[in-house]
Amino acid sequence: MTDVWGDDLAVEVLADRYGLTVEAVEKVPIGTDTINRRVLTNGGHRLFVKEYASSADVSAARSAWDMSEFCRAADLPVPRVWPDRDGDLVAIAEGSAWAVVDEAPGRVATGAMTVPRAEHIGMVLGKMHRVLAAYPMPERVQESRWLTEPVTNAVARCDSALSLARLQGDDDLPQVRAQLDQRCQDLTKHVGRLRDGLPQHLVTQALHADFVRPNMLVLTDVVTGIIDFRSAQAIPAWELGRAAFDPRTVATSDQWLACATAMVSAYRSENPTLPLNDVLACGRIALLYMLFSFYGSTTAEYDLPYEAEVDLKRHWRERQASIGRLLDSLDDLEDTLRTSAPLPGEHR
């Protein structure tokens, strides 16, 4: 870490609102709507400090941190949020909202999941969903284009993305055009039958709503920190599918099916109240979600640092590859889940 010189604002806010004396502070170049810092206090506390943009939705931030603390109280691996002098989890100071949390051990995994890690993630996610079933419904509602958007609208978004890539002078324009053409074909050919195979009624409850690889800290194969809650009402099978069919794993690992199976089985053991049909639909839902997401097809509009832009382009390519693998393997995948997901004595 660097010393405190040059970051007087954070030093003053932490002293005034939290009663903390800062010994060292380091800005962390991640996040698009927050300025992030690692802080060491003179009491030896290692903290992660978020300063929100002036345009941030403070109510949504408070909801997210409240959910985080709710899950920590249930012994989930969630870092502690520090209340300010008034007991608020989000402080207002110097025209911005601030949140201070313990720095959790571990790191964000950059590679594909292993089967043991997938199993542990499933246990943690299952417990978190079981705990959050008792949490009041958040005001924020997770969008569900994958379930409700007309295919014609999604095809139009393919065209818009290609036009934007041309306008931005994308160096990989021929590849982007081929990828978006393939996406249009997949949307047109497969969405109807994929949606027809979903349960008629999917459970909705309070969820983290962004439980994906970058928001999990791990040590070896153990989840040591769940971070960046969004706090929204959403479909548990959707969140399970996003985790189980992580594009980096599906696109790059021959163990992706074993990872998904291990995660879903472990999830089911920790959250047996979610209807089995919802659980079995998680692969189909993950595939639909990928088909309707165009995040990363173009990147210049996000004004990201070079490393983040490269990672986002990689994410887009991995999602494209994952769509192909899931389409090719869906029947076998769902047969495997039917065998592995039911609890003892439970039949599909």
N, C-alpha and C positions, 0 to 999 in steps of 0.2 A: 504493500500500500504506500501511497504518497503521504506527505504530511498534510496538514489542514490548510496550508496557504493556498489562496486562490479559490477556495470554496466557502467563503464566509457565510453565504446564505444558509447552507445546510447546517453549519456549525451553530448559527444563531437560532435556527428553528428547533434543532434538537435540544439546545440549552433552554430555550424559552418554553417550548410546548411539552418537552419530555423530561426536563431536568437532567439531561445527559451531557457530559463533557467529552468532546470528541478528541481523540488522540491522533487518528489517521483516517483519511477518507480517499476513496478511489472511485471515479466515475466508471460505470460499466456500459459499454457501447451496445446495448441491446434495448429493445422496446421501441415502439413507434408512437405511443401516446403518453409515455412517462420518461422522466429522467431518472436513471437508476444509479445508486451509489452503494458501495460496500464501505462500512464504517467500523472502526475499532474504537471503543470508548476507553477512558482511563480506568474503568472498572473491569476491563477485560472482555466486555461483551462484543461479539462479532455480529453485526446487524446488516440487514439489507433494507435500504431506504428508497421508497418510491415517491417522486414528486410528479404529480399529475399535471397535464396541460391545463391551461386556464379554461379551455372549452370542455373539460371532462365532465361526465355525468357523476356528480358526487354521490347522489343517492344510489346509483348502481354500484359504485365503489364500496360504499358502506355495506350494501347487501352482500357483496362478494366476501368482504372480510368477516362479516358476521357468520356467514356460512362456513368459512374457513375455521373460525373458532369453535363453532358447533361440532365440526368433525374432529378437531383436535381434542375436544372434551370427551369424545367417544374413543379415544386412544388410537386414532388413525395417525399416520406419520405426516403431520401437518405442522409447520413451524409456527411458533407463538407470535401473535400480533401484540404489539405493545400499545396499550391505551395511553392517550396523552393526559395532561394534568386534569382535564375535565372528565376523563373516563371514556373519551371517544376513540374509536378504532381508526377513524380518519380525522386528522387535524387540519384545520384551516389556518394558514399562516402565509404572510407575504403574498397574498393574492392567489395562492395555489392550495390544492389538497395534498396531504402527505400521509404516508403510511410507513410504519416501522415494524419490521419483523426480524426474528432471529434468523441468522444465516444457517440454513439446513445443511447437514453433511451430504456428501455425494455430488454427482455431476449429471448433466443431461447425456444420455447415451447417444452416440453418433452412429452406431452401427445397428445391424439387425438384432432382433431379440434372440435370446436363447430359449430353449424350452423351460428350464427352471425359472428364468426371469418372467416369462409369459405366465407361468403358473402363479408366481407371487403377485404379479400385477392383477391377475384374475381374482385372487383372494382379497386384495386390498380394494379393488373396485366393487366386488360383491358386497363387502362389508360397508363401504361408503354408500352404496345405493340403499342398503337395508337401513342404515342410520338416517339417510336423508328422506326416506319415505315418511318419516315423522316430522319433517321440517316444513314450515309454512310455505305455500307456493310463492315464489318470487314474482315480482311484477314483470320482469323481462321474460319474453317468450322466445325460445330458440326457433329460428326460421326452419321451415321444413319443405323447401322447394322439391327435394327428392320425393316427397309424398304427394304434393299438391300442384306443382307447377306444370302447365301444359307443355308437352314435348315441343310444340311449335315455338314457344317462348325460349326454350333452351337452345334450339337450333338457331334462333335469331341471335342469341348471345354468342354462339360460335362465330357467326358472321361479324358481329361487333368486335370480338376479340381479334379476329384476323385483320379487320380494318385498322384497329389500334396498333397492331404489330407493324403494319405497313407504315402508319403515320410516325411511329417511333423509330423507323429504320432498323428494325430488329436484324441483327447479323445472321440469325438462324431462320430467316423468314421461310425458306422452302420446307424446313423441318416443322416449323409451327403450322404452316398450311396443311401439311400431311397429317399432323396430329389432330388438328381441328376437323379436318375432313373425316378422319376415323371416328372422332367423337360424335359428329353428326350422324354417321351411319349407325353407331352403337345406340345412340338415343332413339333413333327412329325404329330400329329393329327390335330392341330388347326391353324398353321401359314398360310397355304394356303388359308383357308376360311376367316381368319381375314384380310389378305392383299387384297383379292378379294373385300372386302367390303369398301375399302378406296376410297376416291375421286381420279380421274385420275391425277389431278394436285393439289398439296398442296402448299400453299403460303409459300415462304421463305423470311425472312427479318433479320435485325439486332436484336439480342435478348440478354438479360442477360445471358441466356444459362445455368444457374444453380439455378433457382428460386425454391428452395425446402426449407422445414422446417428449416434446420440448418442455412440457409442464410436469414431468416426473423426474426427480433426482434419484439416482441409483448408486449403490455400491455393489460391485460385482452383479449378483442376480437378485438383490434385495431393494425394494423401493424404500428410500429413506426420507423422501420429501414430496408432498403433493403441493404444487404452487399454482398461482394465477387462476383462482376460481373465477368463473364468469357469473355464476349464480343465476340460473334460468330454469323455467319449467320446460321440460323436454322429455323425450322418450328414452327410457333406460336401454332398450335394445339398440337404439342408435348409438349411444355412448359406448356400449359394449362392443358393437361392431367396429367403431372407429379405432378402439384400442386393439382389438383382436386382429384386425386386418390392417395394421400399420403399414403404409405403403413402402417404407424402407425395408421392412421385413418381407412383405409379399414379393416385392420386385427383385430383391437381391439374395434371398436365402432359400435353399432347397428345403429348409425346415419350417417354412411358413405355415403349412397345414398342421404340422405337429404343434407349433406354437399356438395357433388359433384354437385347436382342440383342447390343449392343456389349459389355456386361459378360460375358455367357456366352461369347462368342467369345474375348475376351481371357483369361478364366479358362482356357478350354480350351487356349490356346496355352502357358500357364504350367504347367498341370497335366494333361498328356495321358494320365496313367496312370489317372485316374478313369474307369471305364467310361462309354462314350458314353450308354448307356441311363439311367444315373444322372443325367448332366448334362441330358439331354432331359426328365427328370421333374421338374426343379427348379421349374417353374411350377406344376405340379399339386400338388407338395408344399407350395409357398408358400400356395396356395389352401386346402389342407386345414389347414395350420397356423393360418391366420387364422380359419377356420370354428370351430376348437376352442378359440380363445383368447377369453376374456371380460374380459381386462384392460382397464379403463377404462370398462366398462359402468356401473359405479358407482365413486365416488371417495372418499366421505367416510371410508371405513374406513382409508384410507392416511394420513390426517392430514397432507396435503401443504400447503406454502405455496400461496398463491392462484395465483401464476403457474404453478407446477408442476401444480396441479389443472386449470387451464385448458388446459394443453398436453396433459395426459392425456385430457381429454374430446375435444380435437381429434384426438388419435391414434385414439380409438375411432371417431369419425365417419369419419376417413380410411380406417380398416380396413374399415368397412362399405361405403364407396364402392368400395374396391379389390376386395372380394369380388364385387360386382356386375359390375365391368369384366372381371375375370378369368373369371367364369362366361360372360359374353357373348362373350369373345374366345379362349377356351382352344384351340379347334381351330386357329384361325389362328395363335395364338401358337406352338403346338407344331410346326406346319408351318414357321413361320419359323425356329425353333430347329434343326429338322432340316436346313435349308438352310445355316445359318450356323455351326453348332457343329462339324461333322466337320472333322478335320484333312485337309490335302491327301493324296489317295490313300486316304482312309478313307470308307467308304460305310455308310449306315444301311439 
